[in-house]
Amino acid sequence: MKIGVPKEIKPQEGRVAMTPAGVMELTHRYGHQVFMQKEAGTESQFPDELYVEAGASILDTIEEVYAVADMVVKVKEPIESEYPLIKPGQLLFTYFHFASSKTLTEAMTKSGATCIAYETVMEKDGSLPLLTPMSEVAGRMSVQQGAKYLERPQHGKGILLGGVPGVRPANVVIIGGGVVGTQAAYMAAGLGANVTIFDINLHRLRYLDDVMPANVVAQFSSKYAISDLLKSADLVIGAALSVGAKAPHLITKDMLSLMQRGTVMVDVSVDQGGCFETTHPTTHTNPVYEVDGILHYCVANIPGAVPMTSTRALTNATLPYVIKLAELGWKEACRRYPDLRFGLNIVDGKIVFKGVSDSLDLPYEEYKL
């Protein structure tokens, strides 16, 4: 199979979909052809020479990559300039987050491409193997960024996350006890903050209560409980997830009045529409904005800021699936592997993932392999 890896063109996105090690597996071990766009790996510290040594061909432009590829492997969803490059019958394998963009969804249905979304590939136990590595990075970075924007020069409260002897540490509220929330809690707790992590799954809360340090409290989530803690919160992290669907708004605009000026809110769910009503996507260039005196950090590609880490972590997870798709073709791979079957979002111009159709009020069609 001919596999294309274009350079990511979203603002400040330094990740690339394949490391040289991954390319070598595909070319040397399995005999597939990999076409990398020139300088696609530069921001992840992978120069073109390493890809050539691994067996890839280097193409100058993104147009050439799309033109030659049977399967395009990316990190982020295609943006408007890429829409005309996508061919009918082409396989796209990337993060799509369709539920947050009707424009993207309609463009992909019109393209005639088959779209398999990293974020909905699901194993039998309900885990999301291709979302997990970037959720780990984003969860840890949410605390790192939150701590920075709590500084007064950034218009935050001017509070040190961990405090010092004789001065209280910050209060961190995390909404969602999945991978993002768990990693955020570990980071915030490790820095010495007082942490409360909310979830609605009692089994998950019992697990968190067992594994978290003493300065983390696992609490059942309700509007009343969240509202009560917002009054004393310094940093609020949104980590709620509905697989393949739009995130629920768990903090409404009127709840901002409960918080003190300079409080920081980090919405890691922004890719799925955000779990704060006042969320809108931002970039690494302009990451924050204020609403009613509350700082919002809503960068839609948080892991893109640390591409040396993120690219390696992502390829570790995606490569086995890329190999299955390349070896078997997408139909047979989805027949044999139910986890990949869950990743199918759009086929033959039809939305085949119900969470997407429900979120966007678009027609759904069950797809039978």
CORQUIBEL-V117330 format. One record per backbone hydrogen bond with DSSP energy under -1.0 kcal/mol. CO is the residue of the C=O (numbers start at 0). NH is the residue of the N-H. If there is no record, write none. Layout:
CO,NH
CO,NH
This chain:
0,32
1,69
1,70
2,34
3,72
4,36
9,12
18,22
19,23
20,24
21,25
22,26
23,27
23,28
24,29
25,31
32,2
33,56
34,4
35,58
36,39
40,45
41,44
46,49
47,51
48,52
49,53
50,55
51,54
56,35
58,37
60,64
61,65
62,66
63,67
64,68
69,90
70,3
71,92
74,94
78,81
81,84
82,85
86,89
89,113
90,71
91,115
92,73
93,117
96,99
97,100
100,104
101,105
102,106
103,107
104,108
105,109
106,110
111,88
113,91
114,344
114,345
115,93
116,119
117,120
122,125
126,122
127,131
130,134
131,135
132,136
133,137
134,138
135,139
136,140
137,141
139,143
140,144
141,145
142,146
143,147
144,148
147,150
149,157
150,153
150,155
151,154
159,162
160,169
163,166
169,193
170,233
170,234
171,195
172,236
173,197
174,238
177,181
178,182
179,183
180,184
181,185
182,186
183,187
184,188
185,189
186,190
187,192
188,191
193,171
194,216
195,173
196,218
197,175
198,220
200,204
201,205
202,206
203,207
204,208
205,209
206,210
207,211
212,215
214,194
216,196
218,198
221,225
222,226
223,227
224,228
225,229
228,231
233,263
234,172
235,265
236,174
237,267
241,244
247,249
250,276
252,255
254,257
255,258
259,262
261,156
262,294
263,235
264,296
265,237
266,269
268,271
268,273
269,272
271,246
274,249
274,250
275,278
281,299
285,282
286,297
288,295
290,293
292,261
293,290
294,264
295,288
296,266
297,281
300,303
301,304
302,305
303,13
305,309
306,310
308,312
309,313
310,314
311,315
312,316
313,317
314,318
317,321
318,322
319,323
320,324
321,325
322,326
323,327
324,328
328,332
329,333
330,334
331,335
332,336
336,340
337,341
338,121
339,342
340,343
342,116
344,351
345,114
346,349
349,346
350,364
352,356
353,357
354,358
355,359
356,360
356,361
